């Protein structure tokens, strides 16, 4: 399941901040984008920016034409979408169906699975902007992967092709995973917003730039400690007048 073995025809359902970015990452790995669903000018502009030339089509048409369907819609919309397409007879045997909702595993894809589709759940642990910046950040991100054991390597391979690293999350653990990701994202934003308001209150004109270094360094240090990496203090050796430090 790699670009070297053969391209997949990929359909993207959902043109919010996630779908077009993953579509662009898959296209960069050699797969072909056969269609994207988009509603409204903002979504169409996002598709044009990240997937220039991609066909904007109706969801049933995308599913019919795709070997891999990426469902990039919010958690709450996912079950209804899957059931609706099942009722319309849209799912096809052997088709890969991948959703990006953090709180669901593959159980939500049972209606598609009953029609012979192969269910995959892949959530990139990334706060998306919906721009090309995300393609760079994706290379440093991890993706939670949930899939039946026989097809787990397919989901992992797709993640690697997109430039990220896969981490397997059991079906029963998806809600806890989603809570942890939401807590990290929402708490980070809340803390930054509070700090920005405090600096603005004392007349700082560009609080975001002032806070950038301290926020990034604090988060990076916390993540190192969470990974068991101890930050050891280094001894400072001043330079002498000749421009050399004190070592011979």
Secondary structure by P-SEA (a helix, b strand, c coil): ccccccccbbbbccccccaaaaaaaaaaacccccbbbbccaaaaaaaaaccccbbbbcaaaaaaaccbbbbcccccccaaaaaaaaaaccccccbbbbbcccccccccaaaaaaabbbbbbbbccccccccaaaaaaaaabbbbbbccccaaaaaaaaaaaacbbbbbbcccaaaaaaaaaaaaaaaaaaaaaaaaaaaaaaccccccccaaaaaaaaaaaaaaaaacccbbbbbbbbbccccccccc
